[in-house]
Amino acid sequence: MEYPIPYYLLISMALALGAVVGSFINVVIARLPAQMAGAAESIAWPASRCPHCRAAIRWYDNIPVLSFAFLRRRCRACGELISWRYPLVETMLALLSLGLLLRLGPSLDYLIYFLFSAALLAVFFIDYDHQLIPDVISLPGIGLGFAASFLLVEVDWVSSGLGILLGGGSFYLVALGYHLVTGREGMGGGDIKLLAMLGAFLGWQALPFIILASSLLGLVVGIGAMIRQGKGGQSVVPFGPFLIIAAWLWLFFPRQIDLLFQLLFGR
């Protein structure tokens, strides 16, 4: 396919876009849970500051990935070490952006799924840190995913609507059944709303794989957590990151996964 600008420039732009938005996602990850708890800081104000000395970070010290390397992982003002989380998030979204460009080309689908992936990246680390999936991301995400289905090539509004109903409904029934049997909450409402959001953007066809793959990943990591924490069945492992990893796998490899399911289950 012919593009109006050279493909290597598109690749550079996709990487740069991912890194820049990834820098903002770092702010969301750091501030949104505190904001939900009543903190004065928002994700938009004040400007980026060192988490240790609270000094404002100058623009030339806030260039994604590059400033981290140039400053040798230290704050210019106080010299404290900067977490590896910051360049990790920026690099992850840059690579997700590149992968989406290679799969979808410079299209509206690329832009929609880039924003979708950015939101998932924020949820991934917030849930990992706080065992919390913010409603302010998942609930609007459900509506936006359904609205986007009228524009997407691979997902129509019927698949999206069924994805919302089956995604949220199936996990609600699992959570309700677990609570009735054990008397404990085994799955939070955030996971239910997150799966509904994934169904909205990816369609109901993605749900069997997402549920199966995330459950297998959760089982493996959960067993490791039980051994490491020594708490047995009381070990706490956030499930949101496993749902998100499975959703990304489907987003990038839907045909390969569908072929694998045909080979395994003969459908």
C-alpha positions in Angstrom: 0.0 0.0 0.0 1.3 3.5 -0.9 1.5 6.1 1.9 1.8 9.8 1.5 4.9 9.8 3.7 7.8 7.3 3.9 7.0 4.2 6.0 10.1 4.7 8.2 8.7 8.1 9.2 5.4 6.5 10.1 7.3 4.0 12.3 9.2 6.8 14.0 6.0 8.8 14.5 4.3 5.7 16.0 7.2 5.1 18.4 7.3 8.8 19.4 3.5 9.0 19.9 3.6 5.9 22.1 6.5 7.2 24.2 5.0 10.7 24.7 1.5 9.4 25.6 3.3 6.8 27.8 4.8 9.7 29.8 1.3 11.0 30.5 0.2 7.5 31.4 2.9 7.5 34.1 1.2 10.5 35.6 -2.2 8.8 35.5 -0.7 5.7 37.2 0.9 7.8 39.9 -1.9 10.3 40.6 -5.3 8.7 39.7 -5.5 6.4 42.8 -4.5 9.3 45.1 -7.0 11.6 43.4 -9.8 9.0 43.9 -8.8 8.9 47.6 -9.3 12.7 47.8 -5.8 14.1 47.1 -5.6 17.6 45.8 -3.4 16.8 42.8 -5.1 15.9 39.5 -3.7 14.1 36.5 -3.5 17.5 34.8 -2.1 19.8 37.5 0.5 20.5 38.8 3.2 19.8 36.2 5.4 16.7 36.6 7.5 16.7 39.8 10.1 14.6 41.4 8.4 12.1 43.8 11.1 12.6 46.3 12.0 16.3 46.6 8.8 17.5 44.7 10.9 19.8 42.5 9.3 20.6 39.2 10.8 18.7 36.3 12.0 20.9 33.4 10.9 20.0 29.9 14.4 18.9 28.8 14.5 16.5 31.8 11.1 15.1 30.9 11.8 13.7 27.4 10.5 10.1 27.4 13.1 7.4 27.9 16.0 9.7 26.7 16.0 11.9 29.8 16.0 8.9 32.1 19.2 7.6 30.3 20.9 11.0 30.1 20.3 11.7 33.8 21.5 8.2 34.7 18.3 7.4 36.5 18.7 10.3 39.0 16.7 13.5 39.7 18.7 16.5 38.7 17.5 18.4 41.8 18.0 16.0 44.6 20.0 13.1 43.1 17.5 10.4 44.2 17.1 7.4 42.0 14.2 7.4 39.5 12.0 4.3 39.3 12.5 2.0 36.3 8.7 2.1 36.0 8.8 5.4 34.1 10.9 4.3 31.0 9.2 0.9 31.2 5.7 2.3 30.7 6.9 4.7 27.9 8.7 1.9 26.1 5.8 -0.5 26.4 3.3 2.0 24.9 5.8 2.9 22.2 6.1 -0.8 21.2 2.3 -1.3 21.4 1.9 1.7 19.1 4.4 0.3 16.7 2.8 -3.2 16.7 -0.6 -1.6 16.1 0.8 0.4 13.1 2.3 -2.8 11.6 -0.9 -4.7 12.0 -3.5 -2.0 11.1 -1.6 0.6 9.2 -2.1 4.4 9.6 -5.9 4.1 10.0 -8.7 5.1 12.3 -8.6 1.5 13.7 -4.9 2.2 14.7 -5.9 5.4 16.5 -8.8 3.8 18.4 -6.8 0.8 19.5 -3.9 2.9 20.4 -6.1 4.9 22.9 -7.6 1.6 24.1 -4.1 0.2 24.7 -3.0 3.3 26.6 -6.0 3.0 28.9 -5.3 -0.7 29.5 -1.7 0.1 30.3 -2.8 2.6 33.0 -5.2 0.0 34.4 -2.5 -2.7 34.3 -0.2 -0.9 36.7 -2.8 0.7 38.9 -4.4 -2.7 39.5 -0.9 -4.2 40.0 0.0 -1.6 42.6 -3.4 -1.0 44.4 -5.6 -4.0 43.5 -7.9 -1.4 42.0 -9.5 -0.9 38.6 -10.7 2.7 38.4 -14.3 3.1 37.3 -13.3 6.4 35.7 -11.5 4.4 33.0 -13.6 1.2 32.7 -17.1 2.6 32.7 -16.5 5.3 30.0 -14.4 2.7 28.2 -17.5 0.5 27.9 -19.5 3.3 26.2 -16.6 4.4 24.0 -15.9 0.8 22.9 -19.5 0.4 21.8 -19.4 3.8 20.0 -16.1 2.9 18.3 -17.7 -0.3 17.0 -19.6 1.8 14.4 -16.2 2.9 13.0 -14.0 -0.2 13.4 -13.4 -2.6 10.5 -13.1 -5.8 12.5 -15.8 -5.3 15.2 -19.4 -4.3 14.5 -21.9 -3.0 17.0 -23.6 -6.4 17.4 -20.3 -8.1 18.4 -19.5 -5.1 20.7 -22.9 -5.1 22.4 -22.8 -8.9 22.9 -19.2 -8.5 24.2 -20.4 -6.0 26.9 -23.3 -8.3 28.0 -21.5 -11.5 27.9 -18.2 -10.1 29.3 -19.7 -8.4 32.2 -22.4 -11.0 32.7 -20.2 -14.0 32.7 -17.8 -12.6 35.3 -20.7 -11.4 37.4 -22.1 -14.9 37.6 -18.6 -16.4 38.4 -18.1 -13.8 41.2 -21.6 -14.4 42.6 -21.1 -18.2 42.5 -17.8 -17.9 44.3 -19.2 -15.7 47.0 -22.2 -18.0 47.6 -19.9 -21.1 47.9 -17.1 -19.6 49.9 -18.6 -16.5 51.6 -15.6 -14.5 50.3 -15.2 -12.1 47.5 -13.0 -13.8 44.9 -13.4 -11.3 42.1 -13.9 -7.6 42.4 -16.5 -5.5 40.5 -13.6 -3.8 38.7 -12.7 -7.0 36.9 -16.3 -7.4 35.8 -16.4 -3.9 34.3 -13.0 -4.4 32.8 -14.1 -7.5 30.9 -17.2 -5.7 29.7 -14.9 -2.9 28.3 -12.7 -5.5 26.6 -15.8 -7.1 25.1 -16.9 -3.7 23.9 -13.7 -3.0 22.0 -12.8 -6.5 20.8 -16.2 -8.1 20.4 -17.7 -11.2 22.0 -15.5 -13.5 19.8 -12.5 -12.5 21.9 -14.0 -13.4 25.3 -13.5 -17.2 25.3 -9.7 -16.7 24.7 -9.4 -13.8 27.1 -11.2 -15.7 29.9 -9.2 -18.9 29.2 -5.8 -17.3 28.8 -6.2 -15.0 31.8 -7.3 -17.8 34.0 -4.3 -19.9 33.0 -1.9 -17.0 33.6 -3.6 -16.2 36.9 -3.4 -19.9 38.0 0.3 -20.1 37.3 1.1 -16.7 39.0 -1.3 -17.4 41.8 0.4 -20.7 42.7 3.7 -18.9 42.7 2.3 -16.2 45.0 0.9 -18.7 47.4 4.3 -20.3 47.7 6.1 -17.0 48.0 3.7 -15.3 50.4 3.0 -18.5 52.4 -0.7 -17.5 52.8 -2.2 -20.3 50.9 -5.7 -19.5 49.5 -5.6 -16.1 51.2 -2.9 -14.8 48.8 -3.9 -11.7 46.9 -3.1 -11.5 43.2 -4.8 -8.8 41.1 -6.6 -10.3 38.1 -6.8 -7.3 35.9 -3.2 -7.5 34.5 -3.9 -11.1 33.3 -7.1 -10.0 31.5 -5.2 -7.2 29.8 -2.3 -9.4 28.7 -4.8 -11.8 27.2 -6.7 -8.9 25.5 -3.4 -7.7 23.9 -2.7 -11.2 22.6 -6.1 -11.3 20.9 -5.7 -7.8 19.6 -2.4 -8.6 17.9 -3.0 -12.3 16.9 -6.7 -12.9 16.5 -6.4 -15.1 13.4 -3.6 -17.2 14.9 -5.6 -17.7 18.1 -8.7 -18.6 16.1 -6.7 -21.2 14.2 -5.3 -22.6 17.4 -8.8 -22.9 18.9 -9.9 -24.8 15.7 -7.0 -27.2 16.1 -7.6 -27.7 19.8 -11.4 -27.9 19.9 -12.2 -28.7 16.3 -14.6 -25.8 15.6 
